[in-house]
Amino acid sequence: MSDTTLPSMEGPVCPLPLKHNDQIILGHGSGGRLTHDLIKNIFLPYLSSPPLLSGDDFARLSKSNGEVIVSTDCHIVSPLFFPGGDIGRLAVCGTVNDIAVSGAQPLYLTAGFILEEGLPVQTLIRILDSMRTAAQEAGIQIVAGDTKVVEKGKADGVFITTTGIGFLPEGRHINGHQAQPGDVILVSGSMGDHGIAVLAERGELGFSAQVVSDVAPLNGLIQELLAAAPNTHVLRDPTRGGLATTLNEIAAQSQVGMLLYENAIPIQPAVQAACEMLGFDPLYIANEGKIVAIVPAAEAEAALLAMRRHPYGKLASRIGEVTNDSGRVLLKTSIGATRVLDMLAGEILPRIC
């Protein structure tokens, strides 16, 4: 399957389960069905634990007056710098957001660096300065780190691994298992900006696309959302695999269905045009500064208004609702037809985060 292959309207071809004598391919890093297969059949038999089995982007570790939330992430984006961000900002924001979607307040970050021999020191300084700025914006501290250097040709400039630690107040339960029929689905802004911005910077579009990555720390927006909608059921940042894959994950965790309205999903004209030229579906393109919020219908309007008041939520929109159609995510198209949105099967854009 090529890197530009998308699920068809009839649904993607399901890959065969990964076996011990197979090899890793780029699609195993897509965040879609191949990634889930890798985790389920290879990682979990050896590294299984209750927090890992929950299927969320974070782990809850109990304390007497609340819970410590932990999440870890690796960052291998290419190129290192792109419109709207760079690998340093991405590393901080990505982990901050994985903590924040639990409803917790991110507090601390650790960072590990793999540097390639020959990397210009000025490039490293730009990345570190960007990390410092992003950490200050998010209100978190980088408290520990490690550095390794590998021979030239053994890496690609810089790889960064980050681990985040946050605190979740007692009584707050937000995770992928909480979606309920009748809930409303909200997104905080336009879909696909990050993926198309990175692809354009690689020079792989064949035409100019004035798109800026949305990479941003969302803990401030999320706290304002939760103040307005304290009974929010699910929060998730739709990164690898995009909106469609994220909603399929939540539908499977909660054993519910979802119905989306294509006309309600915000997509920038430049992103839409790039996707149409390349045969991509923007609902499967990565985002790095957006959240999906699934909230009770009674709190949906308050949640939407709270997001729109925040600088990172000005284009927030109500895009659908949770149904009883267990495990199925459906899209009502602009022409009135209904099609299945399945989980991403392969890899559209490698090295995107």
C-alpha positions as CSV (number, residue, x, y, z in Angstrom):
1,M,0.0,0.0,0.0
2,S,1.4,3.4,-1.0
3,D,1.9,6.3,1.5
4,T,-1.0,8.1,-0.2
5,T,-3.5,5.3,0.0
6,L,-6.7,6.3,1.8
7,P,-9.6,4.2,3.0
8,S,-12.2,3.9,0.2
9,M,-15.8,4.8,0.7
10,E,-16.5,1.2,1.2
11,G,-14.0,1.0,4.0
12,P,-10.3,0.1,4.1
13,V,-8.8,-3.3,3.4
14,C,-8.0,-4.8,6.8
15,P,-4.4,-5.8,7.1
16,L,-3.5,-9.3,8.3
17,P,-2.5,-9.5,12.0
18,L,1.2,-8.8,12.6
19,K,3.2,-12.0,13.2
20,H,6.6,-12.4,14.9
21,N,8.4,-13.1,11.6
22,D,7.1,-10.0,9.9
23,Q,8.9,-6.7,9.5
24,I,8.0,-3.2,10.6
25,I,6.7,-0.8,7.9
26,L,6.0,2.9,7.9
27,G,2.3,2.2,8.3
28,H,2.9,0.9,11.8
29,G,3.6,4.5,12.8
30,S,0.4,5.9,11.3
31,G,-1.7,5.9,14.4
32,G,-4.3,3.8,12.5
33,R,-5.2,0.2,12.2
34,L,-1.6,-1.0,11.7
35,T,-0.4,0.8,14.8
36,H,-3.2,-0.7,16.8
37,D,-2.3,-4.1,15.5
38,L,1.4,-3.6,16.5
39,I,0.4,-2.5,20.0
40,K,-2.1,-5.3,20.5
41,N,-0.2,-8.2,19.1
42,I,3.5,-7.3,19.8
43,F,3.8,-4.7,22.6
44,L,1.0,-5.6,25.0
45,P,1.9,-9.3,25.4
46,Y,5.2,-8.2,26.9
47,L,4.5,-4.8,28.4
48,S,0.9,-5.1,29.5
49,S,-0.5,-3.2,32.5
50,P,-3.9,-1.9,33.5
51,P,-3.1,1.7,32.4
52,L,-1.8,0.5,29.0
53,L,-4.9,-1.6,28.5
54,S,-7.2,1.4,29.1
55,G,-6.4,2.6,25.5
56,D,-6.0,6.3,26.4
57,D,-3.2,8.6,25.6
58,F,-2.3,8.8,29.3
59,A,-2.0,6.7,32.4
60,R,-3.8,7.4,35.7
61,L,-1.7,6.6,38.8
62,S,-3.7,6.9,42.1
63,K,-3.0,9.2,44.9
64,S,-4.9,10.0,48.1
65,N,-6.4,13.3,47.0
66,G,-6.4,12.8,43.3
67,E,-4.4,11.1,40.6
68,V,-1.0,11.6,38.9
69,I,-1.3,11.5,35.1
70,V,1.7,10.4,33.0
71,S,2.2,10.3,29.3
72,T,5.2,9.8,27.0
73,D,5.8,10.5,23.3
74,C,8.5,10.4,20.7
75,H,9.0,13.0,18.0
76,I,10.7,12.3,14.6
77,V,9.1,15.0,12.4
78,S,10.8,15.8,9.1
79,P,11.7,18.6,8.4
80,L,12.7,19.9,11.8
81,F,11.2,23.3,11.1
82,F,7.9,24.0,9.4
83,P,5.4,26.9,9.1
84,G,4.0,27.5,12.6
85,G,6.4,25.3,14.5
86,D,9.3,22.9,14.8
87,I,10.3,19.7,16.5
88,G,10.9,21.4,19.8
89,R,7.5,23.1,20.1
90,L,5.9,19.9,18.8
91,A,7.6,17.8,21.5
92,V,6.4,20.1,24.3
93,C,2.9,20.7,23.0
94,G,2.2,17.1,22.1
95,T,2.9,15.8,25.5
96,V,1.2,18.7,27.3
97,N,-1.9,17.9,25.3
98,D,-1.8,14.2,26.1
99,I,-1.8,15.1,29.8
100,A,-4.5,17.8,29.4
101,V,-7.1,15.6,27.6
102,S,-7.4,13.6,30.8
103,G,-8.7,16.7,32.5
104,A,-5.4,17.1,34.5
105,Q,-3.2,20.1,34.8
106,P,0.2,19.4,33.2
107,L,3.0,20.3,35.6
108,Y,6.4,18.8,34.6
109,L,8.1,17.4,31.5
110,T,11.3,15.4,30.9
111,A,13.1,15.3,27.6
112,G,15.5,12.9,25.9
113,F,17.5,13.9,22.8
114,I,19.1,11.7,20.2
115,L,21.5,14.0,18.2
116,E,23.1,13.1,14.9
117,E,26.8,13.8,14.5
118,G,27.2,16.9,12.3
119,L,24.1,18.7,13.6
120,P,24.8,22.4,13.7
121,V,24.8,23.8,17.2
122,Q,22.7,26.8,16.1
123,T,20.0,24.3,14.9
124,L,19.9,22.7,18.4
125,I,19.8,26.1,20.1
126,R,16.8,27.1,17.9
127,I,15.0,23.9,19.0
128,L,15.8,24.4,22.7
129,D,14.7,28.0,22.6
130,S,11.4,26.9,21.0
131,M,10.9,24.3,23.7
132,R,11.5,26.9,26.4
133,T,9.0,29.2,24.9
134,A,6.4,26.5,24.5
135,A,6.9,25.3,28.1
136,Q,6.5,28.9,29.4
137,E,3.3,29.3,27.4
138,A,1.9,26.0,28.8
139,G,3.0,26.9,32.4
140,I,5.1,23.7,32.9
141,Q,8.7,23.0,33.9
142,I,11.2,20.8,32.1
143,V,12.7,19.0,35.1
144,A,15.0,16.3,33.7
145,G,16.6,15.2,30.5
146,D,19.2,13.0,28.7
147,T,21.3,13.3,25.6
148,K,22.8,10.7,23.3
149,V,24.8,11.3,20.1
150,V,24.9,8.8,17.2
151,E,27.1,8.6,14.1
152,K,26.3,10.6,11.0
153,G,23.7,8.8,9.0
154,K,22.3,6.9,12.0
155,A,19.6,9.4,12.7
156,D,18.0,12.4,11.0
157,G,19.3,15.5,12.9
158,V,17.3,15.3,16.1
159,F,14.9,12.9,17.7
160,I,13.2,13.9,20.9
161,T,11.3,11.8,23.5
162,T,9.2,13.6,26.2
163,T,7.4,12.4,29.3
164,G,4.8,14.6,30.9
165,I,3.5,14.5,34.5
166,G,0.3,16.2,35.6
167,F,-2.2,16.2,38.5
168,L,-5.9,15.2,38.1
169,P,-8.3,16.5,40.8
170,E,-10.3,13.8,42.7
171,G,-13.6,13.0,41.1
172,R,-12.8,13.9,37.5
173,H,-13.3,11.0,35.1
174,I,-12.6,11.9,31.4
175,N,-11.5,9.1,29.1
176,G,-12.3,7.3,25.9
177,H,-14.8,4.9,27.7
178,Q,-17.2,7.7,28.8
179,A,-19.0,8.6,25.5
180,Q,-22.8,8.1,25.8
181,P,-25.6,8.1,23.2
182,G,-27.0,11.6,23.0
183,D,-23.7,13.3,23.7
184,V,-22.6,16.1,21.3
185,I,-19.3,16.0,19.5
186,L,-17.3,19.3,19.3
187,V,-14.0,20.2,17.7
188,S,-11.9,23.2,18.6
189,G,-11.0,24.2,15.1
190,S,-10.1,23.3,11.5
191,M,-8.8,19.9,10.6
192,G,-5.6,18.8,8.8
193,D,-3.6,22.0,9.2
194,H,-0.5,20.4,10.7
195,G,-0.2,17.5,8.2
196,I,-0.5,19.7,5.1
197,A,1.9,22.4,6.6
198,V,4.6,19.8,7.1
199,L,4.0,18.2,3.7
200,A,4.2,21.6,2.0
201,E,7.5,22.4,3.7
202,R,8.9,19.2,2.4
203,G,8.2,20.5,-1.1
204,E,6.1,17.4,-1.9
205,L,2.9,19.1,-2.9
206,G,4.0,20.2,-6.3
207,F,2.3,23.6,-5.7
208,S,2.3,26.3,-3.0
209,A,0.0,25.9,0.0
210,Q,-0.2,28.8,2.5
211,V,-1.0,26.6,5.5
212,V,0.5,27.0,9.0
213,S,0.7,24.2,11.5
214,D,-1.7,24.4,14.4
215,V,0.8,23.0,17.0
216,A,-0.1,24.6,20.3
217,P,-0.5,23.7,24.0
218,L,-4.2,23.2,24.7
219,N,-4.2,22.9,28.5
220,G,-5.5,26.5,28.9
221,L,-8.3,25.9,26.4
222,I,-9.2,22.6,28.1
223,Q,-9.4,24.1,31.6
224,E,-11.8,26.8,30.3
225,L,-13.9,24.2,28.5
226,L,-14.1,22.1,31.7
227,A,-15.1,25.2,33.8
228,A,-18.1,25.7,31.4
229,A,-18.9,22.0,30.9
230,P,-17.8,20.1,34.1
231,N,-19.5,16.9,33.0
232,T,-17.5,16.5,29.8
233,H,-17.1,12.8,29.0
234,V,-14.3,12.5,26.5
235,L,-11.4,14.7,25.4
236,R,-8.9,13.7,22.7
237,D,-6.4,15.4,20.4
238,P,-6.8,14.0,16.9
239,T,-3.1,13.7,15.9
240,R,-1.9,10.8,13.8
241,G,-4.7,9.3,11.8
242,G,-6.7,12.5,12.1
243,L,-10.3,13.1,13.2
244,A,-11.7,9.9,11.7
245,T,-9.3,7.6,13.4
246,T,-9.6,9.3,16.7
247,L,-13.4,9.0,16.7
248,N,-13.2,5.3,15.7
249,E,-10.9,4.8,18.7
250,I,-13.4,6.4,21.1
251,A,-16.4,4.6,19.5
252,A,-14.6,1.3,20.1
253,Q,-13.7,2.1,23.7
254,S,-17.2,3.3,24.6
255,Q,-19.1,0.8,22.4
256,V,-21.1,3.6,20.8
257,G,-21.7,5.0,17.3
258,M,-21.2,8.5,16.0
259,L,-22.9,10.5,13.3
260,L,-20.9,13.5,11.8
261,Y,-22.1,16.2,9.5
262,E,-19.6,17.0,6.7
263,N,-20.7,20.6,6.3
264,A,-20.1,21.3,10.0
265,I,-16.5,20.2,10.1
266,P,-14.2,23.2,9.8
267,I,-11.5,22.7,7.1
268,Q,-9.4,25.6,5.7
269,P,-9.9,26.1,1.9
270,A,-6.1,25.7,1.3
271,V,-6.1,22.4,3.2
272,Q,-9.2,21.2,1.3
273,A,-7.6,22.2,-2.0
274,A,-4.3,20.4,-1.2
275,C,-6.2,17.2,-0.2
276,E,-8.3,17.3,-3.4
277,M,-5.2,17.7,-5.6
278,L,-3.4,14.8,-3.8
279,G,-6.4,12.5,-3.3
280,F,-6.2,12.8,0.5
281,D,-9.2,13.0,2.9
282,P,-8.6,15.8,5.4
283,L,-10.4,13.8,8.1
284,Y,-7.4,11.5,8.2
285,I,-4.7,14.2,8.3
286,A,-2.8,14.9,11.5
287,N,-3.5,17.8,13.8
288,E,-1.3,19.1,16.6
289,G,-3.4,21.9,18.2
290,K,-7.0,20.7,18.2
291,I,-9.2,18.8,20.5
292,V,-12.3,16.7,20.1
293,A,-14.7,17.1,23.0
294,I,-17.7,14.8,23.7
295,V,-20.0,16.5,26.1
296,P,-23.6,16.0,27.4
297,A,-26.1,17.8,25.2
298,A,-27.1,20.0,28.1
299,E,-23.6,21.4,28.3
300,A,-22.7,21.5,24.6
301,E,-23.6,25.2,24.0
302,A,-21.6,26.4,27.0
303,A,-18.7,24.2,26.0
304,L,-18.7,25.6,22.5
305,L,-18.8,29.2,23.6
306,A,-16.0,28.6,26.1
307,M,-13.8,27.2,23.3
308,R,-14.6,30.0,20.9
309,R,-13.5,32.6,23.5
310,H,-10.0,31.1,23.7
311,P,-7.4,32.0,21.0
312,Y,-6.9,28.4,20.0
313,G,-10.7,27.7,19.7
314,K,-12.0,30.5,17.6
315,L,-13.2,28.1,14.9
316,A,-14.8,25.6,17.3
317,S,-17.8,23.8,15.9
318,R,-20.5,21.3,16.7
319,I,-19.9,18.5,14.2
320,G,-22.1,15.6,15.3
321,E,-23.5,13.4,18.0
322,V,-23.0,10.0,19.7
323,T,-25.5,7.3,18.7
324,N,-26.4,3.7,19.7
325,D,-24.9,2.3,16.5
326,S,-22.1,0.5,18.4
327,G,-18.6,0.9,16.9
328,R,-19.7,2.7,13.7
329,V,-18.7,6.2,12.7
330,L,-20.8,7.6,9.9
331,L,-20.5,10.8,7.9
332,K,-23.5,12.6,6.5
333,T,-22.0,14.2,3.3
334,S,-22.7,17.6,1.8
335,I,-24.9,15.9,-0.9
336,G,-27.0,14.1,1.7
337,A,-25.5,10.6,1.4
338,T,-24.1,8.7,4.4
339,R,-20.8,6.9,4.3
340,V,-18.7,4.9,6.8
341,L,-15.6,6.6,8.3
342,D,-13.3,3.7,9.2
343,M,-10.0,3.8,11.0
344,L,-7.0,4.7,8.9
345,A,-5.5,1.5,7.5
346,G,-2.0,2.5,6.4
347,E,0.2,5.6,6.4
348,I,-0.7,8.7,4.5
349,L,2.1,11.1,5.7
350,P,5.1,9.5,7.4
351,R,7.4,11.5,9.8
352,I,4.6,13.9,10.6
353,C,5.1,14.3,14.4
